[in-house]
Amino acid sequence: MGANLTLELRKQHPVHAAVHSRQLRQVQFSVHQADLTNLDELDRLIAESSPDGVINCAGLTKIDQCVKEPARAQRLNTWLPKKLAGITHKRDIRLVHVSTATVFDGRKGSYRETDSPNPLSHYARTKFEGETAVLEQNPEAVIARVSMFGWSPSGKRSLAEFFYSHLRQGMRVPGFTDAVFSPLLVNHLAGIFQSLLTEDIQGLFHVGGSDAVSKYEFGRMIARKFEFDPEDVVPARIKDHPFAGKRSPNVSMDNTKLMEALDREPIKLSTGLDQLYRLYQQGYPQELRNLAVNNLD
């Protein structure tokens, strides 16, 4: 997310990006090296960059990794956003904090902001605790629960890339029929986040696409868009896979509140897939890969 938002937002604004171990090259924005597990680094970053607004994309996002490293997950997903919210509130800086749809248990889907979260995994719990901490420290912040897909510097970070890379090699790949989400192209997030920062908007928003699909259906859509055989996406079920961290089956979200706040029309999944393919044709995935000297996950 961070790489994509930076490349999109730099077209209109000076952008400061915080990175950890990854070295960037040929960039047209400011880069700050920081280990955000050291929370004192946040004070330095904000002082160096003097931002008008901050988008917090940092976190430990791999569900099974959070099981293996629970303390690190707590630090990055809860304590870091809490401290950042306090700093931005004190300095009167606008803040968008990125959270996740998986704060819900996935029993019903089409979740609204008024629905009560029930996180099932350590990842989801730490993210929900991060939401609560942010709003306690900075009531004027925006919490954006996102559900996204797109291209990444490593080529391995999104579900779209998972399907694309395996299907391109002629492999058959599983798609979960019992996992439903509301995917939004990550590049489209940039305009949404920009509006949330610049307009007088605060609070909790569901930032996803307007269409709810299973990951199996999504895989077949990717196959058709890139002219692969959709039959190579094989039906599978989450409950048949021994994941370390528990998954929520249906985390589709209702984005009505967001669209009304921004006075926008919902973005259809077909629109996002068309743009994903255009970016591919324009060499955008290679541009992302070239950005990073060492392509780390």
BELRA-V163286 format. One record per backbone hydrogen bond with DSSP energy under -0.5 kcal/mol. CO is the residue of the C=O (numbers start at 1). NH is the residue of the N-H. E is the energy in kcal/mol with one decimal. If there is no record, write none. Layout:
co=CO nh=NH e=E
co=CO nh=NH e=E
This chain:
co=1 nh=5 e=-2.9
co=2 nh=6 e=-2.2
co=3 nh=7 e=-2.2
co=4 nh=8 e=-2.0
co=5 nh=9 e=-3.1
co=6 nh=10 e=-2.0
co=8 nh=11 e=-1.1
co=9 nh=12 e=-1.7
co=9 nh=13 e=-2.2
co=15 nh=30 e=-2.2
co=17 nh=19 e=-0.5
co=17 nh=32 e=-2.9
co=19 nh=34 e=-2.9
co=23 nh=293 e=-3.1
co=23 nh=294 e=-0.6
co=30 nh=17 e=-3.2
co=32 nh=19 e=-2.5
co=34 nh=36 e=-0.8
co=35 nh=38 e=-2.0
co=37 nh=39 e=-0.9
co=38 nh=41 e=-2.2
co=39 nh=42 e=-1.3
co=40 nh=43 e=-0.5
co=40 nh=44 e=-1.0
co=41 nh=45 e=-2.6
co=42 nh=46 e=-2.4
co=43 nh=47 e=-2.1
co=44 nh=48 e=-2.6
co=45 nh=49 e=-2.2
co=46 nh=50 e=-2.2
co=52 nh=94 e=-1.8
co=54 nh=56 e=-0.6
co=54 nh=96 e=-2.9
co=55 nh=57 e=-1.0
co=56 nh=98 e=-1.9
co=59 nh=61 e=-0.8
co=61 nh=63 e=-0.6
co=62 nh=66 e=-2.0
co=63 nh=67 e=-0.9
co=64 nh=68 e=-1.4
co=65 nh=69 e=-2.3
co=67 nh=70 e=-0.5
co=69 nh=73 e=-2.2
co=70 nh=74 e=-2.2
co=71 nh=75 e=-2.1
co=72 nh=76 e=-2.5
co=73 nh=77 e=-2.8
co=74 nh=78 e=-1.6
co=74 nh=79 e=-2.0
co=75 nh=80 e=-2.3
co=78 nh=82 e=-1.7
co=79 nh=83 e=-2.4
co=80 nh=84 e=-2.7
co=81 nh=85 e=-2.4
co=82 nh=86 e=-1.8
co=83 nh=87 e=-2.3
co=84 nh=88 e=-2.7
co=85 nh=89 e=-2.1
co=86 nh=90 e=-2.1
co=87 nh=91 e=-2.0
co=88 nh=93 e=-3.0
co=89 nh=92 e=-0.9
co=94 nh=54 e=-2.3
co=95 nh=97 e=-0.5
co=95 nh=142 e=-2.6
co=96 nh=56 e=-2.9
co=96 nh=98 e=-0.5
co=97 nh=99 e=-0.5
co=97 nh=144 e=-2.9
co=99 nh=146 e=-1.6
co=100 nh=103 e=-1.0
co=101 nh=104 e=-1.7
co=102 nh=120 e=-0.5
co=103 nh=118 e=-1.7
co=105 nh=249 e=-0.6
co=106 nh=250 e=-1.0
co=111 nh=254 e=-3.3
co=112 nh=115 e=-1.7
co=121 nh=125 e=-2.5
co=122 nh=126 e=-2.6
co=123 nh=127 e=-2.1
co=124 nh=128 e=-2.3
co=125 nh=129 e=-2.5
co=126 nh=130 e=-1.7
co=127 nh=131 e=-2.0
co=128 nh=132 e=-2.2
co=129 nh=133 e=-2.3
co=130 nh=134 e=-2.4
co=131 nh=135 e=-2.2
co=132 nh=136 e=-1.7
co=133 nh=137 e=-2.1
co=134 nh=138 e=-3.0
co=138 nh=141 e=-2.2
co=141 nh=203 e=-2.7
co=142 nh=97 e=-3.3
co=142 nh=144 e=-0.6
co=143 nh=145 e=-0.7
co=143 nh=205 e=-2.8
co=144 nh=99 e=-3.1
co=144 nh=146 e=-0.7
co=145 nh=207 e=-3.1
co=146 nh=101 e=-1.1
co=147 nh=184 e=-1.4
co=149 nh=186 e=-2.9
co=158 nh=162 e=-1.9
co=159 nh=163 e=-2.3
co=160 nh=164 e=-2.7
co=161 nh=165 e=-2.9
co=162 nh=166 e=-1.6
co=163 nh=167 e=-2.6
co=164 nh=168 e=-2.5
co=165 nh=169 e=-0.8
co=166 nh=171 e=-2.3
co=167 nh=170 e=-1.8
co=173 nh=234 e=-2.8
co=175 nh=236 e=-2.0
co=176 nh=179 e=-0.6
co=176 nh=215 e=-0.8
co=176 nh=216 e=-1.8
co=178 nh=180 e=-0.5
co=179 nh=215 e=-2.2
co=180 nh=251 e=-2.6
co=181 nh=213 e=-2.3
co=182 nh=209 e=-2.2
co=184 nh=149 e=-1.6
co=185 nh=188 e=-1.3
co=185 nh=189 e=-0.7
co=186 nh=189 e=-0.9
co=186 nh=190 e=-0.6
co=187 nh=190 e=-0.7
co=187 nh=191 e=-0.5
co=188 nh=192 e=-1.2
co=189 nh=193 e=-3.3
co=190 nh=194 e=-2.4
co=191 nh=195 e=-1.9
co=192 nh=196 e=-2.3
co=193 nh=197 e=-1.9
co=194 nh=198 e=-2.2
co=195 nh=199 e=-2.4
co=199 nh=201 e=-2.4
co=203 nh=143 e=-2.5
co=205 nh=145 e=-2.6
co=205 nh=207 e=-0.7
co=206 nh=208 e=-0.8
co=207 nh=147 e=-1.2
co=211 nh=213 e=-0.5
co=213 nh=181 e=-2.5
co=214 nh=218 e=-2.5
co=215 nh=219 e=-2.0
co=216 nh=220 e=-1.8
co=217 nh=221 e=-2.0
co=218 nh=222 e=-2.3
co=219 nh=223 e=-2.2
co=220 nh=224 e=-2.3
co=221 nh=225 e=-2.3
co=222 nh=226 e=-2.1
co=223 nh=228 e=-3.5
co=224 nh=227 e=-1.1
co=228 nh=230 e=-0.7
co=229 nh=232 e=-2.1
co=230 nh=233 e=-1.7
co=232 nh=173 e=-2.9
co=232 nh=234 e=-0.8
co=234 nh=175 e=-2.7
co=236 nh=177 e=-2.9
co=237 nh=240 e=-1.2
co=238 nh=241 e=-2.4
co=241 nh=243 e=-2.0
co=247 nh=249 e=-0.5
co=249 nh=180 e=-3.0
co=249 nh=251 e=-0.6
co=250 nh=109 e=-0.5
co=252 nh=111 e=-2.6
co=253 nh=255 e=-0.6
co=255 nh=259 e=-2.3
co=256 nh=260 e=-2.4
co=257 nh=261 e=-2.1
co=258 nh=262 e=-2.2
co=259 nh=263 e=-0.9
co=259 nh=264 e=-2.2
co=266 nh=268 e=-0.6
co=267 nh=210 e=-1.9
co=268 nh=272 e=-1.6
co=269 nh=273 e=-2.6
co=270 nh=274 e=-2.2
co=271 nh=275 e=-2.0
co=272 nh=276 e=-2.5
co=273 nh=277 e=-2.1
co=274 nh=278 e=-2.2
co=275 nh=279 e=-2.8
co=276 nh=280 e=-1.6
co=277 nh=281 e=-2.3
co=278 nh=282 e=-1.9
co=279 nh=284 e=-2.7
co=280 nh=283 e=-1.3
co=283 nh=287 e=-1.8
co=284 nh=288 e=-2.2
co=285 nh=289 e=-2.1
co=286 nh=290 e=-2.7
co=287 nh=291 e=-0.9
co=288 nh=292 e=-0.7
co=289 nh=292 e=-0.8
co=291 nh=25 e=-2.1
co=293 nh=295 e=-0.6
co=294 nh=296 e=-1.5
